[in-house]
């Protein structure tokens, strides 16, 4: 598989210095790389190799200074080691699934189209008017509903379910058992106390280089699209409700649940078991630590959130007021102790 330097930079959220059109076909150590290879520099003791390497491109830090001219193109990112690890994961995923051809029994509708180099596993199903690109891999027992679009190089693993009208970009991965496009959880309360289902007629859009973990569930929109931005990674057992919007290069860890119409910015990190209320917005580069609950908008980029405790609503509100005043109260207590100690001295 080959990619241009520019395509790789877009996946990593980096910027290119040099010839962005060069094609990359392999990954290598910086001291061993040859033309067509991509490598990285994260340890200062390897910096001399930056000026000697035969690589076509090198991933470096945004602040990496150059002591002399370099031959390869540079991809500048926040963390070169993390970025290269991300590429290793993607490369391993692509190369260890080298199957091609069609296993029987499998089904593809006459109105569907699929590009060359594809694989269709046994008992897979591809519905009417689907459009699947080159080198798409559909593993056994995967279901692709009507009018689904899947871009070049994407992989749908065993038992995954892709509901009708879903749009999946290039080089995406949907892992085993994931469900993309299921009905959103929309019910209108009725006068008699019952609930009536609200039709969910939107879809799901996965932009290029998105990864969806095993047994994750992503609901279609009530209207419009539930959307996951380019390069974002969703872990196993994550639930994204209807009309959720995830920015680019955001990562969401296992057992996180995002309620309907929430919006998460670019380069955010949500750790395990995070809960996020509906219609809440997170600014770019927000980090939410494990088991935290997010119930209000975050407007400041780079905010780090932590904590969540559920108890009686009114008591909680009063406790939060006191909690916010704890630093001030601590200072008052210390001042009172000093005053008392001074008064007690003979």
C-alpha positions in Angstrom: 0.0 0.0 0.0 1.3 3.5 -0.9 0.4 6.9 0.5 1.7 10.4 -0.3 3.5 12.3 2.4 0.6 14.8 2.4 -2.0 12.0 3.0 0.1 10.7 6.0 0.4 14.2 7.4 -3.4 14.7 7.2 -3.9 11.4 9.1 -1.5 12.5 11.8 -2.8 16.1 12.0 0.7 17.3 11.0 2.2 19.8 8.6 4.6 19.1 5.7 7.9 20.8 5.0 9.3 19.7 1.6 7.9 17.6 -1.2 4.5 16.5 0.0 3.8 14.5 -3.2 6.4 11.8 -2.5 5.0 8.3 -2.2 5.6 6.2 1.0 5.4 2.4 0.8 7.2 1.3 4.0 8.2 2.3 7.6 11.8 2.0 8.9 14.3 3.0 11.5 15.8 6.4 10.8 19.4 4.9 10.5 18.2 2.2 8.1 15.5 4.0 6.0 15.7 4.2 2.2 13.8 6.0 -0.5 10.1 5.3 -0.2 10.4 4.9 3.5 8.9 6.9 6.4 10.7 7.2 9.7 10.6 9.4 12.8 12.9 11.3 15.2 11.9 11.6 18.9 15.2 11.0 20.7 17.8 13.8 20.5 20.7 11.3 20.3 19.5 10.2 16.9 19.3 13.7 15.5 22.5 13.3 13.4 20.7 10.6 11.3 18.2 13.3 10.3 20.8 14.8 8.0 22.0 11.4 6.7 18.9 9.2 6.4 17.8 7.9 3.0 14.1 8.2 4.0 11.7 10.1 1.8 10.0 11.6 4.9 10.7 11.9 8.6 8.2 12.6 11.4 9.6 15.3 13.8 8.3 17.5 16.6 6.8 20.9 15.8 9.7 22.6 17.7 12.5 20.5 16.2 15.3 22.9 15.1 17.4 22.2 12.0 21.2 22.7 12.2 21.6 22.2 8.5 19.5 21.4 5.4 17.7 18.1 5.2 16.9 16.0 2.1 13.7 14.2 3.2 10.3 15.9 3.6 9.4 16.6 7.3 6.1 16.0 8.9 5.8 18.1 12.0 3.5 16.8 14.8 3.1 17.4 18.5 4.6 14.0 19.5 6.7 12.1 16.9 6.7 8.8 18.8 3.0 8.7 19.3 2.4 9.6 15.7 4.7 6.9 14.4 3.0 4.4 16.8 -0.3 5.3 15.3 1.0 4.6 11.8 2.5 1.2 13.0 -1.0 0.3 14.2 -2.6 1.2 10.9 0.1 -0.6 8.9 -0.2 -3.8 11.0 -4.0 -3.7 10.6 -3.7 -3.4 6.8 -1.0 -5.9 6.2 -2.3 -8.7 8.4 -5.6 -8.7 6.6 -4.2 -9.5 3.1 -7.1 -11.6 2.0 -8.5 -11.1 -1.5 -11.3 -12.7 -3.6 -14.8 -13.9 -2.8 -15.7 -16.8 -0.4 -19.0 -18.6 -0.8 -21.7 -18.4 0.2 -21.8 -14.6 0.2 -24.3 -12.1 -1.3 -23.9 -8.8 -3.2 -26.9 -7.1 -4.8 -26.9 -6.6 -8.6 -27.2 -2.9 -8.2 -24.2 -2.7 -5.9 -20.6 -2.0 -7.1 -17.3 -2.9 -5.6 -13.8 -1.9 -6.8 -10.9 -4.2 -7.7 -8.7 -5.9 -5.0 -11.6 -6.5 -2.7 -12.4 -9.3 -0.3 -15.8 -10.7 0.6 -15.9 -13.3 3.3 -18.3 -16.2 3.6 -21.9 -15.2 4.7 -21.2 -11.5 4.1 -24.1 -9.4 2.8 -23.9 -6.3 0.6 -27.3 -4.6 -0.1 -28.8 -2.6 -3.0 -27.0 0.4 -4.5 -24.0 0.1 -2.3 -20.8 1.7 -3.6 -17.6 0.1 -2.3 -14.1 1.4 -3.4 -10.9 -0.4 -4.3 -9.3 -2.8 -1.9 -12.2 -2.9 0.5 -12.2 -5.9 2.8 -15.6 -7.3 4.0 -15.0 -10.1 6.5 -17.4 -13.1 7.2 -20.9 -12.4 8.5 -20.6 -8.7 8.0 -23.8 -6.9 7.0 -23.7 -3.9 4.6 -27.2 -2.4 4.3 -28.7 -0.7 1.2 -27.1 2.5 -0.2 -24.0 2.3 1.9 -20.8 3.9 0.6 -17.4 2.6 1.7 -14.2 4.3 0.6 -10.9 2.8 -0.7 -8.9 0.5 1.6 -11.5 0.3 4.4 -12.0 -2.8 6.4 -15.2 -4.2 7.8 -14.5 -7.0 10.3 -16.4 -10.1 11.0 -19.9 -9.7 12.3 -20.0 -5.9 12.0 -23.3 -4.3 11.0 -23.5 -1.3 8.8 -27.0 0.1 8.5 -28.5 1.6 5.3 -27.3 5.0 4.0 -24.1 5.0 6.1 -21.1 6.7 4.5 -17.6 5.4 5.4 -14.5 7.2 4.1 -11.2 5.9 3.0 -9.0 3.6 5.1 -11.4 3.3 7.9 -11.6 0.2 10.2 -14.8 -1.1 11.7 -14.0 -3.9 14.1 -15.9 -7.1 14.9 -19.4 -6.8 16.2 -19.6 -3.0 15.9 -23.0 -1.5 14.8 -22.9 1.6 12.8 -26.2 3.4 11.9 -28.7 1.7 14.3 -31.8 3.8 15.3 -31.2 6.6 17.7 -32.8 6.4 21.2 -35.7 8.7 20.4 -39.0 8.4 22.2 -41.7 11.0 22.8 -43.6 10.8 26.1 -47.4 10.5 25.6 -50.2 11.8 27.8 -51.0 8.3 29.1 -47.4 7.9 30.3 -46.3 5.7 27.5 -43.5 6.5 24.9 -43.8 6.7 21.2 -40.8 6.0 19.0 -39.6 9.0 16.9 -38.5 7.8 13.4 -34.7 8.2 12.9 -34.2 9.0 9.3 -30.7 10.4 9.3 -27.4 8.5 8.8 -23.9 8.1 10.1 -20.8 9.6 8.4 -17.3 8.3 9.2 -14.6 10.5 7.6 -11.3 9.1 6.3 -9.0 7.1 8.6 -11.6 6.6 11.4 -11.3 3.4 13.6 -14.4 2.0 15.3 -13.7 -0.6 18.1 -15.3 -4.0 18.6 -18.9 -3.9 19.8 -19.1 -0.1 19.6 -22.5 1.3 18.7 -23.1 4.4 16.7 -26.7 5.6 16.2 -27.9 7.3 13.1 -29.2 10.8 13.3 -32.8 11.7 13.8 -32.3 14.2 10.9 -29.0 14.9 9.2 -25.9 12.9 10.2 -24.1 11.5 13.2 -20.5 12.3 12.2 -17.0 11.2 13.3 -14.2 13.4 12.0 -11.1 12.4 10.1 -8.5 10.3 12.0 -10.6 9.9 15.1 -10.4 6.6 17.0 -13.3 5.0 18.9 -12.5 2.2 21.4 -14.5 -1.0 22.1 -17.8 -0.8 23.8 -18.4 2.9 23.2 -21.9 4.3 22.6 -22.4 7.4 20.4 -26.1 8.5 20.3 -28.0 10.2 17.5 -26.6 13.4 16.0 -23.4 13.3 18.0 -20.5 15.1 16.2 -16.9 14.1 16.9 -14.1 16.3 15.5 -10.8 15.3 13.9 -8.2 13.2 15.6 -10.2 12.7 18.8 -9.8 9.5 20.8 -12.6 8.0 23.0 -11.8 5.1 25.3 -13.9 2.0 26.2 -17.3 2.2 27.9 -17.8 5.9 27.3 -21.3 7.0 26.5 -22.1 10.2 24.6 -25.7 11.3 24.6 -27.6 12.8 21.7 -26.5 15.9 19.8 -23.3 16.3 21.9 -20.4 17.9 20.0 -16.8 17.1 20.7 -14.0 19.1 19.1 -10.7 18.2 17.4 -7.8 16.5 19.2 -9.9 15.7 22.3 -9.3 12.7 24.7 -12.1 11.0 26.6 -10.8 8.3 28.9 -12.7 5.1 29.9 -16.2 5.2 31.3 -16.8 8.9 30.6 -20.4 10.0 30.5 -21.4 13.1 28.5 -24.9 14.7 28.6 -26.8 15.5 25.4 -26.4 18.8 23.6 -23.1 19.5 25.4 -20.1 20.9 23.5 -16.4 20.3 24.2 -13.8 22.7 22.9 -10.8 21.5 20.9 -8.1 19.6 22.9 -10.3 19.0 25.8 -9.3 16.0 28.0 -11.8 14.2 30.2 -10.3 11.7 32.7 -11.7 8.3 33.5 -15.2 7.9 35.0 -15.9 11.6 34.8 -19.3 13.1 33.9 -19.7 16.1 31.6 -22.9 18.0 32.0 -22.1 21.5 30.6 -20.3 23.1 27.8 -16.5 23.5 27.8 -15.4 26.6 25.8 -11.7 26.9 26.7 -9.4 24.9 24.5 -7.0 22.5 26.4 -9.3 22.1 29.5 -8.9 19.0 31.6 -12.0 17.7 33.4 -12.2 15.2 36.2 -14.8 13.9 38.6 -18.4 12.8 38.9 -20.5 11.9 42.0 -24.3 11.3 41.9 -26.5 12.0 44.9 -29.6 14.0 45.8 -29.8 16.9 43.3 -30.4 19.7 45.9 -27.7 18.4 48.2 -25.3 18.1 45.3 -25.9 21.7 44.3 -25.2 23.0 47.8 -22.1 20.7 48.1 -20.8 22.1 44.8 -21.0 25.6 46.1 -19.0 24.6 49.2 -16.6 22.6 47.1 -15.8 25.6 44.9 -15.1 27.7 48.0 -12.7 25.1 49.6 -9.5 27.0 48.8 -10.8 30.2 50.3 -12.1 28.3 53.4 -8.8 26.6 53.8 -7.0 30.0 53.8 -9.4 31.3 56.4 -8.9 28.2 58.7 -5.1 28.6 58.4 -5.4 32.3 59.3 -7.7 31.6 62.3 -5.2 28.9 63.6 -2.3 31.4 63.3 -4.3 34.0 65.1 -5.3 31.6 67.9 -1.7 30.4 68.3 -0.5 34.0 68.6 -3.2 34.8 71.2 -2.3 31.8 73.3 1.4 32.7 73.6 2.3 34.3 77.0 
